[in-house]
């Protein structure tokens, strides 16, 4: 029987400190993660299947299967599962809840990037959005920077208050950090040292002229070319890093749209996460570029890292 790791088991096996450290090591390894496959598997109602393969020769391999059915009413619109394999033999080793795995590895990757890009003295974190990823991101960011305050902004203030409560109640979040709801986004953005956005907006939410020098932007939500979380001014002021060049240049509207508008070129993207982990430094004295920006669209490298960590920390369930 192939073991199955549920949400709770994955949560317990992936404390953020350990996951962030594991990702830093994994991004320095020779791992193959081809571009994700996207297939429409139903037209009426619309349903999409995403396949994300990844492998390390002689080690582990895996594939994440995600289905997106936005018209679902009696069931969640997104389902995901990760299959862990032995790359040498092809033998399936485990099935894992893909949603929790994705949640935690996404948050950990953002915190890892922040450790390279944000100011070490960052104290105020602004969370933009009210979805399930926001509490995870807030908790992960507190691992790599000592924040004193987290502000939460959402279009729906009631949802923002609920999200703030979810952050406070998250066992991964430190109890001594203040969490408040921001009602004036421009003011909150101007005060923030780090701004983490996890929305599905198609129009920019954060305006570049709001931001003070030294701000770090963590853009997680937009995963299609038609999505934007920050405007051209913000992008034009930024020293930019991405999780992967291939993913960002094909899927990230926050970068592809400014490139089409002539605001930035390919040369403005200074590093991908593997290069940062390997020691590449982002220049700090480029004229006119006084903020940093990390754009994440997700990569299966992160999935495999998290899945291996779960597998290695739960030997009782292993069948090798």
KAJO-V204120 format. One record per pair of residues at least 6 apart in sequence whose C-alpha atoms are under 6 Angstrom apart, sorted by the first residue. I is the first residue (numbers start at 1). J is the second residue. D is the distance in whole Angstrom. If there is no record, write none. Layout:
I|J|D, I|J|D
This chain:
2|94|5, 3|94|5, 4|94|6, 4|95|5, 4|96|6, 5|96|5, 6|97|5, 7|97|6, 7|100|6, 13|310|5, 16|140|6, 20|108|5, 20|112|6, 24|277|6, 27|274|5, 28|274|6, 28|278|6, 31|55|6, 31|56|5, 32|54|6, 32|55|5, 33|54|4, 33|300|6, 36|51|6, 36|52|5, 37|50|6, 37|51|5, 38|49|6, 38|50|5, 39|48|6, 39|49|5, 40|47|6, 40|48|4, 41|47|6, 41|48|6, 47|68|6, 47|69|4, 48|67|6, 48|68|5, 49|66|6, 49|67|5, 50|65|6, 50|66|5, 51|64|6, 51|65|5, 52|63|5, 52|64|5, 53|62|6, 53|63|4, 54|61|6, 54|62|5, 54|300|6, 55|61|4, 58|87|6, 58|88|5, 59|87|5, 60|85|6, 60|86|5, 60|87|5, 61|85|5, 61|86|6, 61|87|5, 62|83|5, 62|84|5, 62|85|5, 63|82|6, 63|83|5, 64|81|6, 64|82|4, 65|80|6, 65|81|5, 66|79|6, 66|80|4, 67|78|6, 67|79|5, 68|77|6, 68|78|5, 69|77|5, 70|77|5, 80|98|4, 80|99|5, 81|96|6, 81|97|5, 81|98|4, 82|95|6, 82|96|5, 82|98|5, 83|94|6, 83|95|5, 84|93|5, 84|94|5, 85|91|6, 85|92|4, 85|93|5, 105|302|6, 107|136|6, 107|137|5, 107|140|6, 108|140|6, 111|140|6, 111|141|5, 115|144|6, 118|216|5, 122|193|5, 123|147|4, 123|148|5, 124|147|6, 124|149|5, 124|150|6, 124|192|5, 124|193|5, 125|150|5, 125|192|6, 125|194|5, 125|195|6, 126|150|6, 126|151|5, 126|152|6, 126|192|6, 126|195|5, 127|152|5, 127|196|5, 128|153|5, 128|197|5, 129|154|5, 129|198|6, 129|199|5, 130|154|6, 130|160|6, 130|163|6, 135|167|5, 139|172|6, 139|173|5, 148|177|5, 149|177|6, 149|178|5, 149|179|6, 150|179|5, 151|179|6, 151|180|5, 151|181|5, 151|182|6, 152|181|5, 152|182|6, 153|160|6, 153|182|5, 154|160|5, 186|210|6, 190|210|5, 190|211|5, 190|212|6, 193|215|5, 194|215|6, 194|216|5, 195|217|5, 195|218|6, 196|218|5, 197|219|5, 197|220|6, 198|220|5, 198|221|4, 199|221|4, 200|221|6, 200|222|6, 201|227|6, 201|228|6, 202|226|6, 202|227|4, 202|228|5, 203|228|5, 204|228|5, 204|229|4, 204|230|4, 204|231|5, 205|229|5, 205|230|6, 206|230|5, 207|231|6, 208|233|5, 208|234|4, 213|290|5, 213|291|6, 214|290|6, 214|291|5, 215|291|5, 216|291|6, 216|292|5, 216|293|6, 217|293|5, 218|294|5, 219|295|5, 220|296|5, 223|251|6, 223|252|6, 223|297|5, 224|251|5, 224|252|6, 224|253|6, 225|251|5, 225|252|5, 225|253|4, 226|253|5, 227|253|5, 228|253|6, 228|254|5, 232|258|6, 236|263|6, 237|289|4, 237|290|6, 238|289|5, 238|291|5, 238|292|5, 238|293|6, 239|289|6, 239|292|5, 240|269|5, 240|270|6, 240|292|6, 240|293|5, 241|269|6, 241|270|6, 241|271|5, 241|272|5, 241|294|5, 242|272|5, 242|294|5, 242|295|5, 242|296|6, 243|272|5, 243|273|5, 243|296|5, 244|272|5, 259|265|6
